[in-house]
Amino acid sequence: MFKNAQAVWIKDELQTKNSHIILTKTLGNLTDAKLKITASNFYKLFVNDLFLGYGPARTAYGYARVDEYDLSNFNSDVNVIKIEVAGYYSKALSTCQTQNFIVCEVLLNDTVSVATGSKNDFVYYKNTRRLEKVERYSFQRHFSEVIDYSFDPFSISDNLEVIPSFYPKYLPRRVPYACFDQVNLDGITAKGTFYFDDNLPCKPERYSEVFGEYWGKYLESDVLYKPFRWLQQQALINTGKNQNFPVAVKEGEYVTFDLKKIEVGFIKWSFNVVKDTDIVIGFSEYIKDRDLTFKMQICITL
C-alpha cells in the first residue's frame, strides 16, 4: 500500500502516552498528486492551512487502515502540507494500545515525492504546545486537551526512529470519508461573570468506575493541570444574553454558545489577546434551565 514510506516516531517515545508530533513539507504544483497516510492513533491533514481530513478508520490490533487524498486541486507553485499526529499508547474503546507511529507518502504522477523514513522525508516537530501529562477524558476516548501557546514546536527531524521491526498489516479504508461541513455561529447565547466557590461540590474524576492503570493514564501526582475540577467550582452569574460577534470578554467573564444539537467534529477558534491569558473551553450535552452544567456526565468534558 506504500511504495517507500516507513513507520516512524520519536526515539524513546514509541510507548509514550499522549505524544504529539507535526510533519511539514513544502512542495510545488500538486496536479496529479495524491497522499497516502495511516497512523497508530489519529492524524489531521492540512494543505496551505486548509483542513482536508482526519483519520485513520478504526481497525483491529496489528492492522492499520490507509487513507488516500487527492491533492490535484492544489495547483499553485508553492503548497505546504502539514500533518498533526497523536500517539496515545493507551487502551480505549476507540483504539487499541499499540506503539506510536506515522506512515505517509505523497506521489506525483505515481512517483514518490516525499515519504516518511526515506531520504526525501518530511520535516518533523515535537508539538510541545500539546501538554502530555494531562487527565484522561474517558474510557472510550483518550486524553483531555491542555494547550500552551507560549511553547513553540521544535524540530526533531534528527531524533526520529524508523521502526523496521513493526509492520502492521495495511488495509484499505473501505468506509466513506467523513464530511466536515463548517458549522458557524453568529454570536453568543449568554454572558456573565464567574468566581471560585470552594463550597460548590467537586468530583475529582468523572468516570463510570475506578479508572485503573490498565487503561493507561498518568499518575495523579504527575498531572499539573486539572481544569475540569477547577471548572466545577466556578459560580456563574448570568448578566446578559444573545450578542452577535465580535464579543469582547474581560478577565473573570464567560460566554456560552448553543449549537442547538450535538455536532461531532473539531472546534475552530480565533482570539485576540492583549496579555497572558488562560482560556478554558468546556462543553456539555445537557442543559438544565438553559444554564450549563458540567456535572451530569461520566467523562471529563474539556
Order of alpha helices (4+ residues) and beta strands (2+ residues): beta-beta-beta-beta-beta-beta-beta-beta-beta-beta-beta-beta-beta-beta-beta-alpha-beta-beta-beta-beta-beta
